[in-house]
């Protein structure tokens, strides 16, 4: 039987995307929750940001229909905001008045859930409030904590947009390699065309709406000149690695662009985010000599951050955790020779010369990192505070890359919404020194792609 999920305010503050995670079931937000969110919208903390984010989401949904009547979501369910006054006509909900304070928001939410149940709905109240769950049980309303981890990646900032150019604009861009515009026309989910302002370093899929041709670019806001510029050419590959799709080309452009000092790469397993980041770093460090060292690191998760219980030296302790990095290096050096050597011997030679350093973050915190190309893999397992601390340690002349999958958070204290990678992506959006690309196309193997989608 189809369910009707009634969400408490704390769920919206925890995850502003929560309404999209109930598939074909219906989602109801009591109007009192909107009132409560209004109290948080000016806060400069996570609650404030999530309250504002949720308000923007609802405002966008409002364009598709009436919130009171219900709006169809992509998953098949219906989203509704219910007026609290509807409780006055419910005989079951009036039972609350005999035992609970009727003007308390939690009790209003419980009353609405009771009212919907009275109308024959299969109601589930979702809240992090333990006491509200206890009260729900007394009134025989099913109540659950919020435990969903998946997000709809289309609702998070992807770092690129597809748009249409006129024939004149398209020709100007292809000839002069610059198009002085700051907004583009995009097609919305409803099929309407609207103008959107571009973010600094946002990538574009440019369609010639008159002739059907296509090209690609990046919106640059560097050096006092705003406009779309072409991508860097990677037709010869980077250390034997060639982009297999346009998302990887976008990522390589960000990694190879000197004006971009912070790059965030998000994507499921097998999209190539770590591999192309290391290849680009080797090009900038070893081939071009623009950085003194390539530093690659990742958090020690999920077995804990303290490596002291493992025997051996620091290098021996960290090896099990660094294997994905070593695999990427083996793959790259299997395709590209360094001074007539290839494979592990080649990149081990770089380590011995101090040009390549692979360490867990446990041994990097507190250091200053000048003139280095710094890659952090599995960044979703770091908190916003941890990533802020690390980024502020990056010295002059350095570049930092954060790669990870915000749908696979192993840290028990973090989730899809509050992890450091998601936090940095959203907070650094539009900054001239930062760029983000979400890689959606799996390239590792058909099995890897299938597992990422279904498991």
C-alpha positions in Angstrom: 0.0 0.0 0.0 1.2 3.5 -0.9 2.6 5.4 2.1 2.2 9.0 3.1 5.3 10.3 4.9 4.8 13.3 7.2 8.1 15.1 7.8 9.1 16.9 10.9 11.1 20.2 10.7 14.3 18.6 12.0 14.3 16.4 8.9 14.3 19.4 6.6 17.1 21.1 8.6 19.1 17.9 8.4 18.5 17.2 4.7 16.8 19.9 2.5 16.6 17.2 -0.2 14.7 14.7 1.9 11.4 15.2 0.1 12.9 13.6 -3.0 14.0 10.3 -1.2 10.7 8.5 -0.8 10.2 7.2 -4.3 6.6 6.6 -5.3 5.2 7.4 -1.8 3.7 10.8 -1.0 5.4 13.4 1.2 3.5 15.8 3.4 5.0 18.9 5.1 2.8 20.5 7.8 2.6 24.3 7.3 3.9 24.8 10.9 7.2 23.4 9.6 7.5 26.2 7.2 6.9 28.6 10.1 9.7 26.9 12.1 12.1 27.0 9.2 11.6 30.7 8.9 13.2 31.1 12.3 16.4 29.5 11.0 16.8 31.2 7.6 19.1 34.0 8.8 21.4 31.7 10.7 25.0 31.4 9.3 25.4 27.8 10.3 24.4 24.5 8.8 20.8 24.8 9.9 20.4 28.3 8.3 21.9 27.1 5.1 19.7 24.1 4.9 16.6 26.1 5.8 17.4 28.5 2.9 18.1 25.6 0.6 14.8 24.0 1.3 13.0 27.2 0.7 14.6 27.6 -2.7 13.6 24.0 -3.6 10.0 24.6 -2.6 9.9 27.8 -4.5 11.0 26.0 -7.6 8.5 23.2 -7.1 5.8 25.8 -6.8 6.2 26.7 -10.4 5.0 23.2 -11.4 1.7 23.4 -9.5 -0.1 24.3 -6.3 1.5 23.1 -3.1 -1.8 22.7 -1.4 -3.2 20.4 -4.1 0.1 18.5 -4.5 3.0 18.4 -7.0 4.2 15.3 -8.7 7.8 14.5 -8.0 10.2 12.7 -10.3 10.1 9.5 -8.2 6.3 9.2 -8.7 5.1 10.5 -5.4 3.2 13.7 -4.6 4.5 16.5 -2.5 2.0 18.5 -0.4 2.1 21.3 2.2 -0.9 20.8 4.5 -2.6 23.7 6.3 -2.7 23.0 10.0 -6.3 24.4 10.2 -7.5 21.2 8.7 -7.2 19.6 12.1 -10.3 21.4 13.3 -12.5 19.0 11.3 -10.8 15.8 12.6 -12.5 13.9 15.4 -9.5 11.7 15.9 -7.0 14.6 16.0 -9.2 16.4 18.6 -8.2 13.7 21.0 -4.9 15.4 21.3 -6.5 18.3 23.0 -7.4 16.1 26.0 -3.9 15.1 26.8 -1.4 17.4 25.0 -0.7 21.1 24.6 -2.5 21.9 21.3 -0.4 24.9 20.2 3.0 23.1 20.5 4.4 22.5 17.0 5.3 18.9 17.6 1.7 18.2 18.7 0.3 20.0 15.7 2.5 17.8 13.4 1.3 14.7 15.3 -2.3 15.9 15.0 -1.9 16.3 11.2 -0.6 12.8 10.9 -3.6 11.5 12.9 -5.9 13.5 10.7 -4.4 11.9 7.5 -4.6 8.5 9.1 -8.3 9.1 9.8 -8.8 9.7 6.1 -7.5 6.3 5.3 -3.9 7.2 4.5 -1.0 4.8 5.4 0.8 7.4 7.4 4.4 7.3 8.6 5.7 10.2 10.7 9.4 10.8 10.1 11.3 12.7 12.9 14.6 12.7 14.7 12.7 13.8 17.9 12.6 10.7 20.1 9.8 12.1 22.3 7.6 12.8 19.3 8.1 9.2 18.1 7.0 8.1 21.6 3.9 10.2 21.5 3.2 8.9 18.0 3.3 5.4 19.3 0.7 6.3 22.1 -1.7 7.6 19.4 -0.9 4.5 17.2 0.8 6.5 14.4 3.8 4.8 12.9 6.9 6.9 13.4 10.4 6.4 12.1 13.8 8.1 12.4 15.3 9.4 9.2 17.8 7.0 7.7 18.0 7.6 4.0 21.4 8.2 2.4 20.8 8.6 -1.3 20.4 12.0 -2.9 19.3 12.9 -6.3 22.5 14.1 -7.9 20.6 16.2 -10.4 19.5 18.5 -7.6 23.1 19.3 -6.4 25.4 21.6 -8.3 27.0 19.6 -11.1 29.4 22.3 -12.3 28.1 22.4 -15.8 25.0 23.3 -17.8 23.6 22.7 -21.3 22.4 25.8 -23.1 21.5 27.2 -26.5 23.3 29.9 -28.5 22.1 31.8 -31.5 23.9 31.2 -34.8 25.7 34.6 -34.4 26.8 33.8 -30.8 28.0 30.3 -31.8 30.1 31.7 -34.7 31.5 34.4 -32.6 32.7 31.9 -30.0 34.2 29.5 -32.4 36.1 32.2 -34.3 37.3 34.5 -31.5 37.4 31.8 -28.7 35.6 34.2 -26.4 32.0 35.1 -25.9 31.3 38.1 -23.6 28.1 36.9 -22.0 27.2 36.2 -18.3 23.9 34.4 -18.7 22.6 31.7 -21.0 19.2 30.3 -22.0 18.4 26.9 -20.5 15.4 24.5 -20.8 13.8 23.8 -17.5 12.2 20.6 -16.3 8.8 21.9 -17.4 10.1 22.5 -21.0 10.2 26.3 -20.6 13.2 28.4 -21.6 14.7 30.7 -19.0 17.8 32.8 -18.6 20.2 31.8 -15.8 23.3 33.6 -14.6 26.5 31.7 -14.9 28.8 30.9 -12.0 32.6 31.5 -12.2 34.3 28.4 -13.8 31.0 26.8 -14.6 31.2 24.5 -17.7 28.9 24.7 -20.6 27.6 22.4 -23.3 26.9 24.9 -26.1 24.2 24.0 -28.6 23.7 25.9 -31.9 19.9 26.0 -31.9 19.8 27.0 -35.5 22.1 24.3 -37.0 22.3 21.6 -34.3 26.1 21.9 -33.9 27.7 21.6 -30.5 30.8 22.8 -28.7 32.0 23.2 -25.1 33.4 26.0 -22.9 33.9 27.4 -19.5 32.6 30.7 -18.0 35.7 32.7 -16.9 35.6 35.6 -14.5 39.4 36.0 -14.3 41.5 39.1 -14.9 38.5 41.5 -15.1 37.1 39.8 -18.3 33.9 37.9 -18.0 32.8 35.5 -20.7 32.9 31.9 -22.1 36.3 30.5 -23.1 37.1 27.2 -24.9 38.4 24.2 -23.0 42.1 23.3 -22.9 43.0 20.9 -25.6 43.8 17.4 -24.4 43.9 15.6 -27.7 47.4 14.2 -27.0 46.3 13.0 -23.6 47.8 13.6 -20.2 50.4 11.1 -19.1 48.7 8.5 -21.3 45.2 9.3 -20.0 42.6 10.5 -22.4 39.2 11.9 -21.4 36.5 9.3 -22.3 33.5 11.7 -22.0 32.8 15.4 -21.8 32.6 15.3 -17.9 36.2 14.0 -17.8 37.2 16.8 -20.3 35.6 19.4 -18.0 37.5 17.9 -15.0 40.9 18.0 -16.9 40.3 21.6 -17.9 39.8 22.6 -14.3 42.8 20.5 -13.2 45.1 22.0 -15.8 43.9 25.7 -15.5 46.4 27.7 -13.4 43.8 30.3 -12.2 41.7 27.6 -10.5 43.3 26.7 -7.2 40.6 24.5 -5.7 38.9 21.7 -7.7 36.2 19.5 -6.4 35.3 16.3 -8.3 32.3 14.2 -7.3 31.2 11.0 -8.8 30.4 7.3 -8.1 33.0 4.6 -8.3 34.5 4.1 -11.8 34.0 7.6 -13.1 37.7 8.3 -13.2 37.9 11.2 -10.8 41.0 10.0 -8.9 42.8 8.7 -12.0 42.5 11.9 -14.1 43.4 14.0 -11.0 46.6 12.2 -10.6 47.4 12.2 -14.3 46.9 16.0 -14.4 49.0 16.5 -11.3 51.9 14.5 -12.8 51.7 16.7 -15.9 51.8 19.9 -13.9 54.5 18.6 -11.4 56.8 16.3 -13.3 56.4 17.4 -17.0 56.0 21.2 -16.5 57.7 21.7 -13.1 55.0 24.1 -11.9 54.9 22.5 -8.5 57.6 21.1 -6.3 55.7 17.9 -5.3 52.6 15.9 -5.9 51.0 15.1 -2.6 48.2 12.5 -2.5 46.3 11.7 0.6 43.0 10.2 1.9 41.3 9.9 5.3 41.7 6.6 7.2 38.1 5.4 7.2 36.1 3.5 8.3 38.4 1.6 10.7 39.4 4.8 12.6 41.9 7.5 12.3 44.6 6.2 14.7 47.1 3.9 12.9 49.1 3.2 16.1 47.7 -0.3 16.5 49.1 -1.5 13.2 52.7 -2.9 13.2 55.6 -1.4 11.3 56.6 2.0 10.0 54.3 4.8 8.9 54.5 3.6 5.3 53.7 0.0 6.3 50.8 1.1 8.4 49.3 3.3 5.7 49.7 0.9 2.7 46.4 -0.9 3.1 44.6 2.4 3.0 46.6 3.8 0.1 46.1 0.8 -2.2 43.5 2.7 -4.4 46.1 5.4 -5.0 48.8 2.9 -5.7 46.5 1.2 -8.2 45.9 4.5 -10.0 49.6 5.1 -10.2 50.3 1.6 -11.4 47.7 2.1 -14.2 49.2 5.5 -15.3 52.8 4.3 -15.2 51.7 1.2 -17.1 50.8 3.5 -20.0 53.5 6.2 -19.6 57.2 5.7 -19.2 59.2 7.9 -16.8 62.9 8.0 -17.8 62.7 4.6 -19.6 61.0 2.8 -16.7 57.4 2.0 -16.1 55.1 0.4 -13.5 55.7 0.6 -9.8 59.5 1.1 -10.2 58.8 4.4 -12.1 56.6 6.0 -9.5 58.7 4.6 -6.6 61.6 6.5 -8.2 59.6 9.7 -8.0 58.9 9.0 -4.3 62.5 8.5 -3.6 63.3 11.9 -5.2 60.6 13.6 -3.2 58.5 14.5 -6.2 55.7 12.2 -5.2 54.4 11.8 -1.7 51.5 9.5 -0.6 50.3 9.9 3.0 47.2 9.5 5.1 45.7 12.7 6.3 46.6 11.7 9.9 50.1 12.8 9.2 49.4 15.9 7.1 47.2 18.0 9.4 49.1 20.9 11.0 51.6 21.1 8.1 52.0 24.0 5.8 51.8 22.9 2.1 53.4 25.5 -0.2 53.9 25.1 -4.0 52.4 21.6 -4.1 49.7 19.8 -6.1 47.6 18.3 -3.3 45.0 15.7 -4.0 42.6 14.4 -1.3 40.7 11.3 -2.2 37.5 10.1 -0.4 36.9 13.7 0.7 33.3 12.8 1.6 34.6 11.1 4.8 35.9 14.4 6.2 33.8 16.9 8.1 33.3 20.5 6.9 35.5 21.6 9.8 38.3 19.2 8.8 38.3 20.2 5.2 38.3 23.9 6.2 41.3 23.3 8.4 43.1 21.5 5.6 42.3 24.0 2.9 43.4 26.9 5.0 46.8 25.1 5.4 47.4 25.2 1.7 50.3 27.6 1.1 51.0 30.0 -1.6 51.4 28.5 -5.1 49.6 25.3 -4.3 46.6 23.7 -5.8 44.2 21.4 -4.0 41.8 18.8 -5.4 39.0 17.1 -3.4 37.6 13.9 -5.0 34.9 11.7 -3.6 31.4 10.2 -3.8 29.0 11.9 -1.4 26.6 9.0 -1.8 29.2 6.6 -0.2 30.0 8.2 3.2 31.7 5.7 5.6 32.2 8.1 8.5 29.4 7.2 11.0 29.1 10.9 12.0 28.5 12.2 8.5 25.9 11.7 5.8 25.2 12.7 2.2 24.3 16.3 3.2 26.6 17.3 6.0 29.9 15.8 4.8 32.8 18.0 3.9 32.8 17.4 0.2 29.2 18.4 -0.2 29.8 21.4 2.0 32.8 22.7 0.0 31.0 22.2 -3.3 28.1 24.3 -2.2 30.0 27.0 -0.3 32.7 27.5 -3.0 30.3 27.6 -5.9 30.9 30.7 -8.0 34.2 31.6 -6.5 36.8 32.6 -9.1 39.5 30.4 -7.6 37.3 27.3 -7.4 35.7 24.9 -9.9 33.5 21.8 -9.5 32.6 18.9 -11.8 30.3 16.0 -11.1 31.2 12.9 -13.1 28.2 10.8 -13.8 29.4 8.4 -16.5 31.1 5.2 -15.3 34.1 4.1 -17.3 35.6 1.4 -15.2 33.6 -1.6 -16.4 29.9 -2.5 -17.1 29.8 -4.4 -13.8 31.1 -1.4 -11.9 28.5 0.8 -13.5 25.7 -1.6 -12.8 26.7 -2.0 -9.2 26.8 1.8 -8.7 23.3 2.1 -10.1 21.6 -0.8 -8.4 23.4 -1.5 -5.1 
